[in-house]
């Protein structure tokens, strides 16, 4: 099986993990402040795995009490 991903100008990458009957793919970019997008890839096609986006924790500067 061959799977092609067309990526134009992406500063990040892909990670792949073989599950029992599909390939779990994570597409991520250093330009985005999230955990990336996840896909389930099988010989029949692919589908996006919906995930709840969790915002990054607040910066340490934002946590300081005002003086």
Secondary structure as UniProt FT lines:
FT   STRAND          12..18
FT   STRAND          23..29
FT   TURN            30..31
FT   STRAND          37..42
FT   TURN            43..44
FT   STRAND          45..49
FT   HELIX           60..63
//
